[in-house]
Amino acid sequence: MSETKPYYTLDEVKEHQTKKDLWMILHDKVYSVSSFVDEHPGGEEVLMDVAGQDATEAFEDVGHSDEARELLVGLLVGNLKSSSSDKKPTAKVSTPTAGKSAATDAGVTIYAFFVAAALVAFGAYKFYV
Ligand code: HEM
């Protein structure tokens, strides 16, 4: 659903800092909270403090209820146009090739050990018999 909303840059969000036109960013989403300012149980001042900014930390610090989070749905106006640094590449931890070659190496080592042991045994047999 949120995909259909427009994308705004941080600079665009910053332009909405007045009580009558108040935007803020929460978890990379842009909310217009003007209609809610007077109803906010935490008061109007805290919302004005984060006007046009990313308020995610402040919002989460308060530990808002699920009810508060549901209110956000109706206030959503768009998504934050993220800077390239926001994209975190998923680290590839598994290295199947390396694992395979390690296993193969172990197999070769064991095989070589038995061949060497057989040769030593054969040499000893020849020496003593
Ligand atoms: C649009 C965003 C926000 C919504 C919809 C919202 C909604 C609410 C709601 C419903 C409550 C009542 C308690 C609860 O249900 O958790 C509440 C309390 C509170 N909010 Fe927000 N809030 C928003 C943003 C913020 C921000 C950005 C701050 C801080 C900078 C903030 C600070 C507080 C505080 C301090 C209380 C506690 C009030 C008290 O218990 O006396 N809120 N908020």
Residues whose N, C-alpha, C, O or C-beta is under 5 A from the ligand:
A	BS01	HEM	V33 P41 G42 V46 V50 A55 A58 F59 V62 G63 H64 S65 E67 A68 L71 L72
